[in-house]
Amino acid sequence: MADMREMRSGKQAVCNPLGISARSDCFGGARADYPGPVSLLERGLLKAMLRALGNPPVALVPWRGEPILNARGEARVRIHLRDRGALFLLALDPEFQFGELYSNGRLEVEGDLVRLIEAIFAAQGIRQGMRARLLSLVHAPRSNLLGQSTRNIHHHYDLGNDFYRLWLDRQLLYTCAYFPQPSLGLEEAQIAKMDMICRKLHLQPGESVVEAGCGWGALALHMARNFGVRVIAYNLSRAQVAYARQRAREEGLDSRVSFVEADYRAIRGEYDVLVSVGMLEHVGRHHFKEFAALIDRCLGRHGRGFIHAIGADYAGPLNPWIEQRIFPGAYPPTLREMMAVLEPAGMSVLDVENLRLHYARTLEHWLDRFEASREIVEAMFGPTFMRAWRLYLAGSLAAFRSGRLQLFQVLFQRNGDNDIAWSRAHLYADKESPCNMPKF
Amino acid sequence: MADMREMRSGKQAVCNPLGISARSDCFGGARADYPGPVSLLERGLLKAMLRALGNPPVALVPWRGEPILNARGEARVRIHLRDRGALFLLALDPEFQFGELYSNGRLEVEGDLVRLIEAIFAAQGIRQGMRARLLSLVHAPRSNLLGQSTRNIHHHYDLGNDFYRLWLDRQLLYTCAYFPQPSLGLEEAQIAKMDMICRKLHLQPGESVVEAGCGWGALALHMARNFGVRVIAYNLSRAQVAYARQRAREEGLDSRVSFVEADYRAIRGEYDVLVSVGMLEHVGRHHFKEFAALIDRCLGRHGRGFIHAIGADYAGPLNPWIEQRIFPGAYPPTLREMMAVLEPAGMSVLDVENLRLHYARTLEHWLDRFEASREIVEAMFGPTFMRAWRLYLAGSLAAFRSGRLQLFQVLFQRNGDNDIAWSRAHLYADKESPCNMPKF
């Protein structure tokens, strides 16, 4: 809270957690290398870029002269390129440089940023072209070996609880919500999500639950409070664990919920239930075997589990800019790759639900709240950070709307165990119940 | 129907559709090689077999002398081996020979056949041992190239509609039913299954549906009658297609449903919906690419589909006896292998439901009905066939109860299409509805 007061008092934060070169000299037009007129070659390059994008209804506006329109002369959104270097960087490596240039202000978007990215995704399709595959070698994702995982997680989740409090719900759930009705508010939808997970798992009082990757602890506390289970929850983020522990104490749940600052690979013991929400995408596919071994090891003959993770329909790396600047080491697995975790663990998949559009709805809420707080974010981390995070949220929203990303909820149980729900009707039996739960 | 009258008048059928040597000389004890006393070596072998099975509560009873009990002296079921050769065949290749010997009467089971097989499955676990893997090379599954597929399908499905009418429901649905309540009857559960498939697919009047593998046509007719769609349904079985066409004419649905006697690879054209119930397990994993190509080809930008198939949690061949005698060319895919069909087809998985215990319940109904008609079956095809099919039904029931086999229902839609159900609540909104549909 101390940080927040400093921020609000107007003191400029100097940290630059993303490592993007700020190039603030771009903004006033006061650069030494003030760009000259746009050559014919450069106009040709701009036209070629629009064609390569599949002629979306976008205008490319160079630093001087007329905008370049698509073949149909449409332009619902305008992309301003502020200098010659920005054009060449974007032409060379668009997947990475769009984010860099947008963040440091050398590329600006006039119009709806989400619709722009959606239009680009729609034009590209989901399968990666040869150039994107080659460039993904240049931007090799960070590893998730034990030491690096810690750094990766700190990079994102230790930006300070005050930052996340600006745009997440009150309980700080930083994963896809579940909206029984699309019009539901974010607070209720996050409670409905936790409730639905507990119902899918059919939690019984007295059972033991291990949570791999617990964020700020809301689900662990919800399970213990509303379903009477004991929970041990693991997380690498120091800031999140400290917050979760304090909440457990304040709510008198610390005898039934314990939070451990450690990697999922450190989990020992046997439990009735394993739950992992929003973590598999940080495991990285080279470590799926370790995750499979964990599941097999910590679930007994009647064990059951639940994975909620961002995924994809087609195997390929995350956008390199997102991986580099926002989520180091992240990889969204396909359902096929998720099965490669559960099959060797001896698990039987009972239920898979794709909540892609619920994640888009969640991100609409987050982005709205983020925009409403953008001045505070700028005061905390500077304009480059604010633009980078706006782009990340807008890009994620576009990715879920367009089907680039999926959200899979997978319920599983030890192969051959017949103590399973007869059907899914009970999940929907009382329409009001997911939102009737005690509120935080 | 002519066949049925002959059967009921007591005329013995001479055909032997399974190809198992009947060895009817075993039954009266009038064999030339009347087996001598059981040697110490043979008793040791029987004990070793029980141990290898994990000491289930089973007694092995040799052709003479005392039964062999497990280490705890329990025996809820007794397996009688009628001669020395039966013992050695069973010891050498149990996975295949159990079925052969049971069918031709050289091995008899006293007690609950289903519980016996469940106990053996439980003792073995799901992962194949080295011997089973080696023996699976000996019993290489039949191919599913175009010509062979036709033979494979004739082998099973062209046994005559009268045979299947003895133990299936009135509409001849030969796939897992859906029981909203476990106590529901088979007739209602098969209607509930068809209805649930149509609801998951959100069928709209006027849409076009292609069905790959349509059995006796019940689902195609149900869709056209109750959801106002047009259906073209493919099947390799001549007997089934003839029956389905006649039903369509009788019900006045032949303008909206057409049945084609052809392989799924012959499907052409583009449709709103593709549905395939109980066919993927006959496609064979070497042909999944062709099935993927079919899905991609016949579903447009807004196409959606549904696969209902027997699967497994762990990759491995079907029991070799079932593959050889009952379902030539069949292979139960894992969910991971099913994803390998949908991913290259550009599909997004929306929903997966595992109905394993519903298939066990379905098989309980089928087995009860089969046992009630066993004398008619014997009159149709002889005692070897009757015992083989009893074993197949009992073994399948045990396989679903024990988790050897799974039943996956997978709903999918073209990647990126947002015209999808917001949640699954509507599937369960009116609890009565799956059983309130017009009856056949």
Boltz contact constraints between the chains, C-beta under 6 A:
constraints:
  - contact:
      token1: [A, 126]
      token2: [B, 415]
      max_distance: 6.0
  - contact:
      token1: [A, 313]
      token2: [B, 348]
      max_distance: 6.0
  - contact:
      token1: [A, 313]
      token2: [B, 415]
      max_distance: 6.0
  - contact:
      token1: [A, 335]
      token2: [B, 339]
      max_distance: 6.0
  - contact:
      token1: [A, 335]
      token2: [B, 349]
      max_distance: 6.0
  - contact:
      token1: [A, 336]
      token2: [B, 336]
      max_distance: 6.0
  - contact:
      token1: [A, 336]
      token2: [B, 339]
      max_distance: 6.0
  - contact:
      token1: [A, 336]
      token2: [B, 343]
      max_distance: 6.0
  - contact:
      token1: [A, 339]
      token2: [B, 335]
      max_distance: 6.0
  - contact:
      token1: [A, 339]
      token2: [B, 336]
      max_distance: 6.0
  - contact:
      token1: [A, 343]
      token2: [B, 336]
      max_distance: 6.0
  - contact:
      token1: [A, 348]
      token2: [B, 313]
      max_distance: 6.0
  - contact:
      token1: [A, 348]
      token2: [B, 403]
      max_distance: 6.0
  - contact:
      token1: [A, 349]
      token2: [B, 335]
      max_distance: 6.0
  - contact:
      token1: [A, 350]
      token2: [B, 354]
      max_distance: 6.0
  - contact:
      token1: [A, 352]
      token2: [B, 352]
      max_distance: 6.0
  - contact:
      token1: [A, 354]
      token2: [B, 350]
      max_distance: 6.0
  - contact:
      token1: [A, 402]
      token2: [B, 416]
      max_distance: 6.0
  - contact:
      token1: [A, 403]
      token2: [B, 348]
      max_distance: 6.0
  - contact:
      token1: [A, 403]
      token2: [B, 415]
      max_distance: 6.0
  - contact:
      token1: [A, 403]
      token2: [B, 416]
      max_distance: 6.0
  - contact:
      token1: [A, 415]
      token2: [B, 126]
      max_distance: 6.0
  - contact:
      token1: [A, 415]
      token2: [B, 313]
      max_distance: 6.0
  - contact:
      token1: [A, 415]
      token2: [B, 403]
      max_distance: 6.0
  - contact:
      token1: [A, 416]
      token2: [B, 402]
      max_distance: 6.0
  - contact:
      token1: [A, 416]
      token2: [B, 403]
      max_distance: 6.0
  - contact:
      token1: [A, 425]
      token2: [B, 428]
      max_distance: 6.0
  - contact:
      token1: [A, 428]
      token2: [B, 425]
      max_distance: 6.0
  - contact:
      token1: [A, 428]
      token2: [B, 428]
      max_distance: 6.0
